[in-house]
Amino acid sequence: MCAERIVKVICQDCGEEFAAAASNLMGVPIPVRKCCDRCATERIFREHQAVEELRQAEIARTRRRFRETCGIPPIFQAAEFGTFERERQARAYDRCREYAQGFDLVKPQGYNSLVMFSERAWGVGKSHLACAIINHILNNWGGYPVTRPALFVSEPDLFRRIQATYNVPREDRDWRETEDDVMRELTTVPLLVIDDLGKEERSDPRFVQRTLFAIINGRYNNLLPIVLTANLGEHGLQRYLGAGRENEASFDRLVAMTKGEFISMTGKSYRRKA
């Protein structure tokens, strides 16, 4: 049977002597500790710090992957609120920054949607602000599980992606995404940004309206927000979405999701500034 006693031990870290309990095994005292209290505490701190550094490094890698795969165009990869000239669009800037700061990735359900539009005005900063919202959300992501925090897609790219799922050769169907795959992502990602709504004229407006209704209605039903930028005025956007048709009342849902908040942006193009 082993008996415990107190012995003097030299701390293997600092070299100071300290008292420690020791097991007496066949007449030989075996200290149960090799470090003094101070050094043991510092060891624990260093171990926790090392674990946290590894965790932060993994968060940084994942955040970078999110940023590279969320659809933000290269020109807007570094778009932040700090790189936007607030005096050009003070109201839109303040609202978008407030929107980004209030967005909760853990529970995005029920958060308001946002629409920015500029009628007969291009290059006023809508895309920059939309990307700044995503970048702010990514910067604040703390490592909790999420497949993809946000997705940015221009309307032309959105339609091309969906149409690319049509008429897929049989031998490619096992690895090519389907229209259902695309719509599932668009209606379940925590934040969806659709940029440049109505920028291009299309010969198939019914396809446009059906597709946008499916996306808006899906997010409406899932209580998930959407940020839209449009090159149409409010009434033009209403007509573009097909509002008034019983089966495609996208605009009505959008009004409910934004609580009627549509931000009008005017002014000169950033791209033409001296």
N, C-alpha and C positions, 0 to 999 in steps of 0.2 A: 504493500500500500504506500502511495506517495504522500508525503506531508509537505505543506507549503511553509516557507519562511521568508523573511525579508533579508535581502542581501544588498550590498553596494555593487553597482554596475557602472562601467564607463560607457557613456553614450557614444555610439558608433558614428554619430553625425558631428556633434560639437566637441566631444572629448571630455565633457564635464561628468562628474560623478553624480549618480542619483540612486535613490532607493527603489528597489523593485521586488515584487514577489517572485519567489523561485520555487520550483518543484524539486523535492529531494528524491532523486532517483538513484537508488543503490548507493547512497552516500554522496552523490554528486549533485550540487545545486544547479538547476537549469533555470535561468531567468526567463520569465514569460515575456519580457519586453527588452528590446535592445536600444531603444531611444528614450530620452527624457520627454516629459510632457510637452515642453516647448517645441522640440524637434519633431515629435509625433504630430503635433498640430500643424506645423509648417509642412510636413510631408503630405498630410491630408489635403491642405490647401493647394499645394502644388499639383497633386493628383486631380483634384476637382478642376483646377485651372486648365490642366492639360486636356481633360475631357471636354471642357467648355470650348477651348480653342479648336478642337477637332470638330465639335458640333457647329461652331460658327463657320469654319472652313467649308463644311458640307452644305450649310445653308447658303453660303456665297456661291458655291458651285451650282447648286440647284436654282438659285435666283438667276444666275447668268444663263442657265439653260432655259428657264421660263422666258427670260427676256428675248433670247434668240429664237424661240419657237412659238411665241404668242402672236406672231404676225405683224409686229411693228416694222414698218419699212426701215431700211438702214439709215435713211436720212433723218428719221425721228428716233433712232435708238437712244440718243442722249437727250431727248426732249424732256425738259423739266420745267417746273413753274419758275425756277430761278433763271432760266434762259429765255423766258418770254418777256417781251416789252409790255408790262402791265398798262402803261399809259395809253397804249393803242386800243386796248379792249378791256378796260377796268372792270366792267360789270361781269363779262364772261369769265375773265381771269379769277375774280373773287369767288364767283359761284362754283367754278370748276375746282378750285383749290379747296373750298369748303366741302364740296362733294367728295373729293378724294380723301380728305382727312376724316370724314365721317363714315367711310365705307368699311364694313366689318367683314373680312374674309371668312371668319369663323361662322357667321350667320348672315349671309347676304340676303336671305329671303325677306321680302317686304320693303327693301330699300328702294327709294325713288329712282325712276329713270330720268334721263336728261336728253333734251334735243337742242342742238345748236344749228341755226340756219342763217344763210346769207343770200338774200335775193339779189341777183345781178351783181354780186360781189365775190371775187375769188381771191385766194391768198391772204385772207384776213386772220388766219391763225386757228381755225377750227380743228384741223388735224393735229397741230402741235398740242393744243390743250387736251384733246382726247388722248393722245399718247402720254402726255404728262400725268393724266389721271392714272393710267395703267402703271407707269413707272413709279409713281408715288405708292401705289398699292403694293407693287413688287418690293420696293425698298422697305416697306413696313412688314412684309411677310416674316413671321417669326419661326418658321420651321414646322408648323403644324401640318398634318397631312392634307394635301390637296393635289388633285391630278394636274390641274392647270388653273391658275387664279383668274386669268383673263384672256380674251381672244380679240384681236384687232383684225378686221377684214374690210377691204373696200367693196362697195357694191358690185363693180364689174368683176373683181376676183371671186366674190361669193358666187355669182351666177356661173362663172366659168368652172368653179370647183364642183358645183352641183351638176352641171351639164356634162362634165367629164365622167360622171358615173353612169351615163346612158350608153347603151350599145357596147358594153364591155365584152370583149371576146370571152368565150366560155373558159378557155384555159387560163385567163387572168383573174377570174372572179374570186378565187380563193385569197388573193393578196391585195386586190384593189378595193378601196373603200366604196361603200354603197351610198345611195342617197339617204337611207335611214341612218347610216353612220354619221354622215355630215349633219343631218338635222338633229340627231341626238346630242352631238357636241354643241351645236349652236343654241340649243334650248336648255342645256344643263350647266354650261360653264358659268362660274359665279358672276362674271361681268363680261358682257358682249358689247363690243364697239363696232358699229357699221359706219364706215366713212364714205362720204361723197354720194349720198343718196340722190338719185335723179340727175347725176352729172352727165350721163350718157343717154341719148335717145335710143330706145330699143324698138324693134319691129313687133315684139311679142309682149305687149303690156299686160295681158292676162297672166302670162307666166310670171312676170315680175310681181304682180299683185298677189297671186296665189302663194308664191314663195315667201314673200315678206309677211303675208298673213300667217303662214304656218310658223314662221320664226317668232313673230311678235305674240301670236296667240299661245305658242308653246311656253314662252317665257312668262307671259301673263298668268297662265295656269300654274306654273312652277314658282310663282312669286319672285322671279329673278329679274334684276334690272337690266336695262339696255341703254347704251349711249349712242345717239344717232347724230351725225352731221349731215346737213343737206344743203344743196345749192338751189333750193326752192324756198319761196315764201311759205307762210303757214297755210294759206289756201291752196297754193300749188302742191304742197306736200299732201294735203288732204285729198286732192284729186288724184295725185300720183299713186297713193296707197289704195285707191278705190273705195274710199269711205262712202257710205250711203247704200252700198250693195249689201244685202242682208247677209250673204255668206262671206264677205270680205271686209268687215268693218274694222280694219287694222287701226285706223286713225282714232276711233272711239276708245279702243283698248290703250292706245298710246297716250291719249289724254288722261285716262285713269292712272296709268303707270307713272306719268310725270306730274300728276296732280295739276295739269294744265300749264306747267312751266315750260315755255319755249323761249330760248334765248336768241334774240336777233343780233347779228353782228354785221356791221357796215364799216366802210372805210377803204383806204387804199391798200393795195396788195403789198405784203411784206416782200415779195419777190421782186418788186419794182422800186423799192425804196432806194434812195441815193446813198 
